[in-house]
């Protein structure tokens, strides 16, 4: 499965993913290869990507995920990076 995470500043790609796990605004879910098409709104969350080499963990800041049913997953988000690179208070919702 091919995964592409697109921000205004960079693109992160994985060409040999087996599984992607992410949190939507309604809860956590995962996508395996050849899943039925889906478009969903993402929450601020970690994205776990299983590849043949192991697991990669990234954080995305909101956005949308599109799975086309033909082994392609695209995430459009404002920001992506390693979880430890993010200030946890930066994206906290004001009450």
N, C-alpha and C positions, 0 to 999 in steps of 0.2 A: 504494500500500500504506500502511496506517495502522500506526504503531508507537507503543506506549505503554510507557514505562518507569516502573514504580511502586515507590516506596520508602515506608517508614513516614512520611516527612517531606515528600515532594513527588512530583509526577507530571510527566514530561517527555513531550511528544507531538510526533509528526511525521505530517502528513496526506498528504504527497506523496512518500514514499520510493520509490526504485527498487530499492534493494539494501541489505541489512544484513549486515555481516560481524562475527563474534564468535568467541570461543574457548570451546569446551566442555571438560569434563574429559578428553575423548578426542582433542581436536584442533580446529583452526580450520575453520569452515564459513561459508557464506553462504546467505541466503534471498532469492529473487526473488519477485515478485508471483505469487500463485496456486500457491505451492509446496504439495506434499502436507502434510497435518497432521503436526506434530512437537512433542514435548515433550522438552527436554534440560536437563541441569544445566550451569550456566555456571561457568567458572573466573574468578579475578580477572583481568580483561583489559580491553583497549580494545575498544570497539564502534564500528565505522565505519558511518555511515549516508550513503548517496548519495541526494541529493535533486536536484530540477531546478536549485536554486541552487548546488549544490556538495556537498562532503563535510563532514560534522560528525563529530568524534571525541569520544567520551565514555568514561569508565572506569566499569565496574560492579564491585562487590565481591560475588562469588559470586551465587547465585540460580538462577532457572529461566527458560527461554524457552519460550513456547507460540506456535506458528503454527497457525491454524485452517484453512488452505487456502482462505480466502475474503478474502484481502488484509488480514488483521489479525494483528499480532505483538504479544505482550505479554511484557515482561520484569519479573519480580518479583525485587527485589534489596534488599540492605540499604542501599546507598549508590550514588549516581550523581553524576558531575560531570566537569569538564574534567580531563584527565590531569595537568596541571600543578598542580592543587589538592590532590593527594594526596601524603602523605609516603610514600615507597617502603618505609620500614622499619616502618610502622604495621601492615601486614598480612602481614609476613613470618612464616612458620610457625616456631615454636620447635622446636628439635631436641632 
